[in-house]
Amino acid sequence: MAMVEAAYRHHHLHWRYINCEVPPEGLGDAVRGAKAMGWVGFNCSLPHKVAVIPYLDGLGESARVIGAVNTVVRRDDLWIGENTDGKGFVEAISEITKPAGKKLVIFGAGGAARAVAVEMALAGALEVIIVNRSRERRDILVDLLGSRTPVMATGHNWENTYQIPADTDIVINTTSIGLYPNVHERLDIDFNTLRRGMVVADAIPNPPRTHLLGEAAARGCVTLDGLQMLVNQGVIAIKYWSGVDVDKRVMRDELNKVLVSQA
């Protein structure tokens, strides 16, 4: 919320970004109310990312594949659902390396993993390995990627300490392991299988410097924190709503202030 309002102020958009707690039984009324009040759009978080879809008039390409919405935008008189979770990640990592032709290892199989994997696949990733302890959730995501995107997708067990394949280009953590306040939690992987030159990304925004990124940097990997993914999600959403390309630095600086105040 703070980073979006900072962008509004910086770009002289006389708008407000407000937080509304909506119970599941009130979701339909909330969507209709937003439309009646002339909102240009809104974000929605769990548990509404899937439940909101029946109240919308259409979905963007990736939101349709992912099966979840986190951003709704008014186009003419229609509510269209988009998903900026994965788009924000692709934009962030594209500043380091292009996804096209890359082999990825993704830890996790939840909503964040689904969004990131789908968007990376649509951006041209060659191969995606989904590593998750729940075989059912892992296989659902692998099947989705295989049937709805051009990527080669496989699932790996995560019953023991995971060994990252030597030919991996990009390693991505989409689990909550290490998220504040549990900052001392560690992924069960063999960190010595992280090779110099690999790109290692963590979707966790707080703390920005997770244990995974510290281990990766010490081994000569190129690292990407979750803050930039979060900033990019906001940038893309504001672009959808206003058409304005906002200054990412303004939003990231505001996020850093918020995280310092919470530390």
VOPAGU-2260 file (C-alpha; in pm, 1 decimal, decimal comma):
REM VOPAGU-2260
SITE   aa  ch    i         X         Y         Z
SITE  MET   A    0       0,0       0,0       0,0
SITE  ALA   A    1     273,2     248,9      97,3
SITE  MET   A    2     474,1     196,6    -221,2
SITE  VAL   A    3     170,9     246,4    -446,0
SITE  GLU   A    4      68,9     567,2    -273,7
SITE  ALA   A    5     428,6     689,3    -296,6
SITE  ALA   A    6     411,6     637,6    -673,1
SITE  TYR   A    7      79,5     822,6    -691,9
SITE  ARG   A    8     229,6    1120,2    -509,1
SITE  HIS   A    9     544,3    1123,4    -717,9
SITE  HIS   A   10     353,5    1119,5   -1046,7
SITE  HIS   A   11      83,3    1362,6    -929,3
SITE  LEU   A   12    -195,0    1107,7    -961,4
SITE  HIS   A   13    -473,9    1230,1    -736,6
SITE  TRP   A   14    -576,9     877,6    -647,3
SITE  ARG   A   15    -588,2     667,0    -333,0
SITE  TYR   A   16    -493,9     306,1    -276,4
SITE  ILE   A   17    -697,1     173,9      14,1
SITE  ASN   A   18    -711,4    -158,9     193,3
SITE  CYS   A   19   -1055,6    -319,0     228,6
SITE  GLU   A   20   -1118,1    -633,6     429,1
SITE  VAL   A   21   -1379,3    -834,8     238,6
SITE  PRO   A   22   -1521,9   -1159,5     379,7
SITE  PRO   A   23   -1573,4   -1440,9     126,0
SITE  GLU   A   24   -1950,8   -1409,1     141,8
SITE  GLY   A   25   -1927,5   -1039,6      53,4
SITE  LEU   A   26   -1694,5   -1072,0    -245,6
SITE  GLY   A   27   -1960,9   -1038,4    -514,4
SITE  ASP   A   28   -2108,7    -728,2    -350,9
SITE  ALA   A   29   -1760,1    -578,1    -316,5
SITE  VAL   A   30   -1682,3    -625,4    -687,2
SITE  ARG   A   31   -2016,5    -478,4    -790,3
SITE  GLY   A   32   -1965,6    -191,2    -546,9
SITE  ALA   A   33   -1620,5    -111,3    -685,9
SITE  LYS   A   34   -1767,6     -95,2   -1033,1
SITE  ALA   A   35   -2060,4     118,7    -920,2
SITE  MET   A   36   -1825,4     364,3    -750,1
SITE  GLY   A   37   -1621,4     408,8   -1066,0
SITE  TRP   A   38   -1298,0     247,3    -948,0
SITE  VAL   A   39   -1037,0     195,2   -1219,7
SITE  GLY   A   40    -948,1    -138,7   -1067,8
SITE  PHE   A   41    -820,1    -317,7    -758,8
SITE  ASN   A   42    -587,0    -584,4    -629,8
SITE  CYS   A   43    -712,4    -894,0    -456,6
SITE  SER   A   44    -521,8   -1131,6    -232,6
SITE  LEU   A   45    -593,6   -1468,7     -76,0
SITE  PRO   A   46    -852,6   -1608,9     -32,6
SITE  HIS   A   47   -1007,7   -1419,8    -326,7
SITE  LYS   A   48    -762,9   -1479,8    -613,3
SITE  VAL   A   49    -967,6   -1766,0    -758,1
SITE  ALA   A   50   -1307,7   -1687,1    -607,7
SITE  VAL   A   51   -1318,2   -1345,5    -777,7
SITE  ILE   A   52   -1311,4   -1492,4   -1130,5
SITE  PRO   A   53   -1688,0   -1562,3   -1163,5
SITE  TYR   A   54   -1758,0   -1192,6   -1092,5
SITE  LEU   A   55   -1533,6   -1072,0   -1377,2
SITE  ASP   A   56   -1602,6   -1024,8   -1747,9
SITE  GLY   A   57   -1281,4   -1180,1   -1877,2
SITE  LEU   A   58    -922,2   -1281,0   -1804,9
SITE  GLY   A   59    -582,6   -1190,7   -1947,1
SITE  GLU   A   60    -377,7   -1469,7   -2105,7
SITE  SER   A   61    -158,2   -1561,3   -1810,2
SITE  ALA   A   62    -438,6   -1522,7   -1555,3
SITE  ARG   A   63    -638,6   -1770,0   -1763,7
SITE  VAL   A   64    -353,5   -2021,2   -1762,4
SITE  ILE   A   65    -262,9   -1966,1   -1396,5
SITE  GLY   A   66    -627,9   -1981,3   -1292,1
SITE  ALA   A   67    -590,5   -1695,3   -1045,1
SITE  VAL   A   68    -623,1   -1316,1   -1043,8
SITE  ASN   A   69    -445,8   -1060,0    -828,5
SITE  THR   A   70    -522,5    -745,8   -1030,6
SITE  VAL   A   71    -853,6    -634,1   -1179,0
SITE  VAL   A   72    -867,9    -351,9   -1432,2
SITE  ARG   A   73   -1164,7    -171,5   -1586,4
SITE  ARG   A   74   -1148,9    -171,6   -1966,0
SITE  ASP   A   75   -1440,1      23,1   -2112,0
SITE  ASP   A   76   -1723,0    -114,6   -1900,2
SITE  LEU   A   77   -1571,2    -456,3   -1838,0
SITE  TRP   A   78   -1380,9    -595,6   -1539,6
SITE  ILE   A   79   -1079,6    -791,7   -1666,7
SITE  GLY   A   80    -868,4   -1007,7   -1436,5
SITE  GLU   A   81    -490,7   -1009,5   -1468,7
SITE  ASN   A   82    -211,2   -1169,7   -1268,6
SITE  THR   A   83      97,5    -956,4   -1205,8
SITE  ASP   A   84     272,1   -1198,0    -965,1
SITE  GLY   A   85     469,2   -1380,3   -1232,5
SITE  LYS   A   86     492,5   -1079,8   -1462,7
SITE  GLY   A   87     669,8    -887,2   -1187,4
SITE  PHE   A   88     919,4   -1168,6   -1147,5
SITE  VAL   A   89     989,3   -1201,3   -1520,6
SITE  GLU   A   90    1048,1    -827,7   -1549,7
SITE  ALA   A   91    1286,6    -833,9   -1253,8
SITE  ILE   A   92    1488,9   -1131,7   -1370,6
SITE  SER   A   93    1499,3   -1003,6   -1729,3
SITE  GLU   A   94    1722,3    -721,6   -1605,0
SITE  ILE   A   95    1976,8    -992,5   -1517,7
SITE  THR   A   96    1919,1   -1263,6   -1778,8
SITE  LYS   A   97    1661,9   -1348,4   -2043,3
SITE  PRO   A   98    1430,9   -1642,0   -1959,9
SITE  ALA   A   99    1432,2   -1774,6   -2317,0
SITE  GLY   A  100    1609,5   -2107,6   -2349,8
SITE  LYS   A  101    1689,0   -2137,3   -1978,1
SITE  LYS   A  102    1656,1   -2436,5   -1746,3
SITE  LEU   A  103    1484,0   -2352,3   -1416,8
SITE  VAL   A  104    1455,0   -2521,3   -1078,4
SITE  ILE   A  105    1159,2   -2386,1    -880,1
SITE  PHE   A  106    1107,0   -2470,5    -512,9
SITE  GLY   A  107     739,4   -2476,5    -418,8
SITE  ALA   A  108     413,0   -2551,4    -596,7
SITE  GLY   A  109     171,3   -2296,6    -449,8
SITE  GLY   A  110      22,6   -1982,9    -598,1
SITE  ALA   A  111     353,0   -1797,2    -631,3
SITE  ALA   A  112     521,2   -2096,3    -796,1
SITE  ARG   A  113     232,4   -2131,9   -1038,8
SITE  ALA   A  114     244,8   -1764,7   -1138,8
SITE  VAL   A  115     624,0   -1755,5   -1177,1
SITE  ALA   A  116     645,0   -2087,2   -1364,0
SITE  VAL   A  117     367,9   -1995,7   -1609,0
SITE  GLU   A  118     509,2   -1651,7   -1686,5
SITE  MET   A  119     863,6   -1786,0   -1727,5
SITE  ALA   A  120     728,3   -2054,6   -1959,8
SITE  LEU   A  121     539,2   -1796,9   -2165,5
SITE  ALA   A  122     861,2   -1590,5   -2177,3
SITE  GLY   A  123    1040,2   -1877,8   -2346,6
SITE  ALA   A  124    1199,6   -2086,2   -2069,0
SITE  LEU   A  125    1306,5   -2422,6   -2210,1
SITE  GLU   A  126    1271,3   -2648,6   -1905,9
SITE  VAL   A  127    1118,7   -2617,9   -1559,4
SITE  ILE   A  128    1177,0   -2857,9   -1269,4
SITE  ILE   A  129     922,2   -2824,4    -987,9
SITE  VAL   A  130    1058,7   -2935,7    -649,1
SITE  ASN   A  131     796,6   -2975,3    -377,7
SITE  ARG   A  132     730,5   -3199,7     -78,5
SITE  SER   A  133     363,8   -3249,1    -166,8
SITE  ARG   A  134     360,5   -3476,7    -469,8
SITE  GLU   A  135      -3,9   -3397,0    -547,0
SITE  ARG   A  136      47,2   -3020,2    -567,9
SITE  ARG   A  137     371,2   -3067,5    -758,4
SITE  ASP   A  138     209,5   -3293,4   -1018,6
SITE  ILE   A  139     -84,3   -3055,7   -1064,8
SITE  LEU   A  140     155,7   -2773,5   -1150,8
SITE  VAL   A  141     368,6   -2994,2   -1377,3
SITE  ASP   A  142      55,6   -3107,7   -1564,5
SITE  LEU   A  143     -62,3   -2747,4   -1599,1
SITE  LEU   A  144     269,5   -2635,2   -1744,5
SITE  GLY   A  145     286,3   -2932,3   -1979,9
SITE  SER   A  146     -66,2   -2889,0   -2111,8
SITE  ARG   A  147    -102,2   -2510,0   -2122,9
SITE  THR   A  148     247,8   -2380,3   -2204,3
SITE  PRO   A  149     527,4   -2484,8   -2444,3
SITE  VAL   A  150     780,5   -2554,5   -2166,9
SITE  MET   A  151     917,8   -2899,5   -2080,0
SITE  ALA   A  152     807,7   -2955,3   -1719,2
SITE  THR   A  153     906,7   -3226,4   -1473,0
SITE  GLY   A  154     866,5   -3280,6   -1100,2
SITE  HIS   A  155    1133,6   -3386,0    -852,0
SITE  ASN   A  156    1087,2   -3534,2    -506,6
SITE  TRP   A  157    1200,5   -3326,3    -209,5
SITE  GLU   A  158    1219,8   -3595,7      55,3
SITE  ASN   A  159    1590,3   -3546,4     120,8
SITE  THR   A  160    1843,8   -3265,5      84,7
SITE  TYR   A  161    1801,4   -3154,4    -275,9
SITE  GLN   A  162    2091,3   -3157,4    -519,5
SITE  ILE   A  163    2056,0   -2885,2    -784,4
SITE  PRO   A  164    2133,7   -3023,9   -1132,6
SITE  ALA   A  165    2463,7   -2890,9   -1265,6
SITE  ASP   A  166    2310,8   -2761,5   -1590,8
SITE  THR   A  167    2056,1   -2540,3   -1411,5
SITE  ASP   A  168    2055,0   -2176,9   -1521,8
SITE  ILE   A  169    1808,0   -2024,7   -1274,2
SITE  VAL   A  170    1708,4   -2132,4    -920,5
SITE  ILE   A  171    1391,7   -1980,3    -773,5
SITE  ASN   A  172    1248,7   -2010,8    -423,1
SITE  THR   A  173     873,8   -1947,4    -412,2
SITE  THR   A  174     815,9   -2107,5     -71,0
SITE  SER   A  175     774,9   -1909,3     251,1
SITE  ILE   A  176    1086,8   -2067,4     403,9
SITE  GLY   A  177    1288,2   -1781,5     552,8
SITE  LEU   A  178    1005,0   -1526,6     548,6
SITE  TYR   A  179    1002,5   -1277,8     838,4
SITE  PRO   A  180     987,0   -1346,1    1131,5
SITE  ASN   A  181    1121,3   -1697,5    1061,1
SITE  VAL   A  182    1438,5   -1561,9     904,2
SITE  HIS   A  183    1658,8   -1845,8    1028,7
SITE  GLU   A  184    1467,1   -2116,2     840,0
SITE  ARG   A  185    1669,5   -2274,8     560,8
SITE  LEU   A  186    1580,5   -2454,2     239,3
SITE  ASP   A  187    1680,4   -2819,3     257,5
SITE  ILE   A  188    1918,8   -2810,5     -35,8
SITE  ASP   A  189    2288,4   -2882,1     -83,4
SITE  PHE   A  190    2418,3   -2527,8    -115,3
SITE  ASN   A  191    2744,5   -2658,3    -259,8
SITE  THR   A  192    2548,5   -2754,3    -574,3
SITE  LEU   A  193    2495,1   -2382,8    -641,2
SITE  ARG   A  194    2747,7   -2304,8    -914,4
SITE  ARG   A  195    2919,9   -1976,4    -992,7
SITE  GLY   A  196    2719,8   -1789,8   -1256,2
SITE  MET   A  197    2381,8   -1944,0   -1169,7
SITE  VAL   A  198    2102,8   -1692,4   -1117,2
SITE  VAL   A  199    1940,4   -1747,8    -776,2
SITE  ALA   A  200    1616,3   -1566,0    -696,1
SITE  ASP   A  201    1400,2   -1557,8    -384,6
SITE  ALA   A  202    1038,7   -1441,7    -404,8
SITE  ILE   A  203    1045,0   -1349,0     -34,4
SITE  PRO   A  204    1044,2    -967,3       1,9
SITE  ASN   A  205    1111,6    -953,7     376,0
SITE  PRO   A  206    1394,8    -987,7     453,7
SITE  PRO   A  207    1538,8    -888,1     116,8
SITE  ARG   A  208    1861,9   -1074,8     195,2
SITE  THR   A  209    1745,0   -1427,7     274,2
SITE  HIS   A  210    1966,0   -1714,1     385,0
SITE  LEU   A  211    1939,3   -1862,4      33,9
SITE  LEU   A  212    2063,5   -1543,0    -130,7
SITE  GLY   A  213    2350,0   -1515,2     116,1
SITE  GLU   A  214    2465,0   -1870,4      42,6
SITE  ALA   A  215    2427,8   -1810,6    -331,0
SITE  ALA   A  216    2627,3   -1486,5    -327,6
SITE  ALA   A  217    2906,8   -1653,9    -131,5
SITE  ARG   A  218    2937,5   -1909,7    -412,3
SITE  GLY   A  219    2954,0   -1655,5    -692,6
SITE  CYS   A  220    2592,5   -1674,2    -804,0
SITE  VAL   A  221    2399,1   -1376,0    -936,3
SITE  THR   A  222    2116,3   -1301,8    -692,1
SITE  LEU   A  223    1772,5   -1141,2    -715,8
SITE  ASP   A  224    1564,8   -1049,7    -409,9
SITE  GLY   A  225    1187,0   -1054,2    -374,7
SITE  LEU   A  226    1159,2    -678,8    -327,1
SITE  GLN   A  227    1204,4    -608,5    -696,5
SITE  MET   A  228     938,0    -864,0    -786,0
SITE  LEU   A  229     698,5    -691,1    -547,1
SITE  VAL   A  230     784,8    -346,4    -683,9
SITE  ASN   A  231     733,3    -464,1   -1040,9
SITE  GLN   A  232     392,9    -607,7    -953,3
SITE  GLY   A  233     290,0    -263,1    -835,1
SITE  VAL   A  234     440,4     -93,3   -1140,1
SITE  ILE   A  235     250,7    -322,7   -1376,6
SITE  ALA   A  236     -77,8    -279,8   -1185,5
SITE  ILE   A  237     -52,1     100,3   -1192,3
SITE  LYS   A  238      22,6      85,5   -1565,3
SITE  TYR   A  239    -293,2    -122,5   -1614,2
SITE  TRP   A  240    -501,4     127,0   -1418,4
SITE  SER   A  241    -354,8     460,4   -1525,8
SITE  GLY   A  242    -139,3     410,4   -1832,8
SITE  VAL   A  243     148,9     573,7   -1644,0
SITE  ASP   A  244     496,6     419,4   -1634,5
SITE  VAL   A  245     590,6     489,4   -1274,5
SITE  ASP   A  246     940,8     529,8   -1133,6
SITE  LYS   A  247    1042,9     198,1    -976,4
SITE  ARG   A  248    1301,1     367,4    -755,4
SITE  VAL   A  249    1031,3     566,9    -576,9
SITE  MET   A  250     841,7     250,1    -490,7
SITE  ARG   A  251    1148,4      53,0    -385,0
SITE  ASP   A  252    1272,9     338,3    -165,8
SITE  GLU   A  253     935,3     351,5       7,2
SITE  LEU   A  254     939,6     -24,8      64,1
SITE  ASN   A  255    1286,3      -1,6     215,4
SITE  LYS   A  256    1161,5     264,5     458,3
SITE  VAL   A  257     870,9      43,7     562,0
SITE  LEU   A  258    1094,4    -259,8     615,4
SITE  VAL   A  259    1344,8     -59,3     820,1
SITE  SER   A  260    1063,8      72,2    1041,7
SITE  GLN   A  261     942,6    -284,5    1100,9
SITE  ALA   A  262    1288,4    -425,1    1174,2
